Amino acid sequence: MNEEVKFILDATKESMDKAIYHLEKELVKIRAGKANPSMLSSVMVEYYGNMTPLSQVSNINTPDGRTISVQPWEKSMIPVIESAIMNANLGFNPMNNGEMVIINVPPLTEERRIQLVKQAKTEAEDAKVSVRSARQEANKEVKALDVSEDLKKNAEIDIQELTDDYTQRIDQILEVKEAEIMKV
């Protein structure tokens, strides 16, 4: 195989890997019934004048499947953390016991589960669009190469096989997440 073609294929694979990684990162944020510390990954708090991720100013744990506890390293941060969680609009109602912030994660309603599945499908479709645009870019680069037509055709076939493989992986990831969300 031509070295330029191999480079294009490697770059395309890397692009598609990034799409999968991004999808997995986004799907972790979508809640699936039980409490998970990553549900608070988007929460930022003001800490000495800087916006800082919640995980950098406290310990976040899940003592059981329905509770998230946030133990700040400084007690003075408790009210700041509470308001940051409220402002993050995650649908949580934090309480504190003077030592830590406690969040009871309510069970999902059927309607909310369906909304979350739609959100997951949207994320999966975005990942597929990224994969297809990586394919389009790779095909464009292959066409611009100064190599034989046979080599170009083979490269396009390889790129399409990569695309099909990654699309299938996205569908599998979505299927698992969907089952996780719909499980009562």
N, C-alpha and C positions, 0 to 999 in steps of 0.2 A: 504494500500500500504506500502511496505517495505520502511524504512527510507533511506536506501542507494540508492534505486531506485529513490525516491523523490529527493534526493540530486543531482543525475545525471541529472534528468529532469530539475531541477532548473538551474543547471550550463549550460546545453545545451540551455535553453531558454535565459539565460543571454548572451551567445556567439552569438546567433542568433539576439538578440536585438542590440548587438554591430555592427553586419554586416549591419543591417538596418540603424542605426545611422550614420555609416561611409558612406553608400550610399547616404543618405540625405545630408550629409556634402559635399560630392564630387559633387552632382548634383547642389547644390547652386552655385558652382564655374562655372558651364557651363552656359554661357550667353543665355538668351532667349529673344532677341529683345529689351527689355527696360532696361534702366540704373538701376543699383542696387549697393549700397555701397559694398556688399560682392564680387563684381567683382575685387576689389582691395585687398581682404583679403590675397593674397599670396605675396603682395609687401612688401619688407623689405627695410628700409633706414638706412644709417649709422648715428647714433645719439650719439655724444660724444664718438666715438670709438667703440660703440656696434651696432650690427645689431638689429634693433627694428622694429616691425610691424608698418606699416603706420598709423594704427588706434590709436597707442599710442603716436603719435607726432602731430596729427591733428584731426580736425573734418571732417568727410566725409558725404556729403549730396547729395541728388538728387533733385535739384530744379524743374526739369521736367523729363519726360520719356526718354529724349535723352541726358541729361547732368549730369555729376558727378562733384561736386565741392569739392576740398580738401583745407581746410583752416588750414595751419600750425599754431601752437601756437607760433612759432618764425619765423619771416619773412626771416631770413637767411637760413631757411630750404627749401625755394621754389625751388632753382635750384637742390638741392639734391633730392627732391621729384620728380621733373620732370625727372631727369635722371633715378631714380629708376623705375618709371613707364615705361619709354622707355625700360630699360634693362629687365623688367619682361616679355617682349615679349607677351603682351596681345593684340597687334594690335591697341593700342590707341596712339593718337598723342596729348599729353598734351600741353596746352598753359597757360601763366600766365598773370595776369593783375596787378602785383605788390602787390596784397593783397592775392590772392589765385591761386591755379592751377585749370584750368577748362579743363574737358575732354568731347568732343562731342562724343557720342557713335553712330557710323554709323549704319544704318539699315542693317540687315543681308541679304545676297544674298541667293537665293534658294540653291546654291551649298554649301554655308557655313552652312545653316540650316541642310542639309543632313549630313554633316560632324559632326555637333554637336549631331545629333540624334544617329549617329554611336558611338560617344564617350559616350553618355548616356547609350546606350545598352551595351557597354563594361563594364562600371561601374556596371550596373545591373548584368551582368554575373559574375563579380568578387564577388559581394555580394552573388549570388546564390552558387558560389563555396565555399565561407566561410560557408554558411548555411549547405551545404552538407558535408563539412569536420567536422563541429560540430556534425552532425548526425553520421558520421562514428566513431568519437571519442567516442560518447555516446554509440553506439552499442558495441564498443570494451570493454568499461567499464562494460556494463551490462553483456556481455558474461563472464567476469572475476569474476562476483559476485558468491557467494556460496549460491544460492537460487534455488527454484524449477524451472523447465523448463517452467511451465505455467506463472510464474511471469516474467521470462525473455521474453517470447513471448509477454505478455501484455505490458511490458516496451518498447519493440521494436516497437509495434504498436503505442504506445503513441509518441515515438520519430519520427516515420514516419508522424504521424498526425501533429506534431509540424513543421516538415520540409515542409510539403505541405502547411500549413498555412503561414509560412514565405515566401515561394517561391511565393505564390499568392500575398502577400503584396508587394513584390519586383516588381512583374509584374504591380500592380496597381500604384505604385509610378512612375515607368518608363512610363506608359501610360499617366499619368498627365504631366510629364516633356516633353514627346514627343509632346503632344498637345500644350504645352506652347511654345516650340521651333518653331513648324511649323506654329503657328498663326502669320499672317502677320499684 
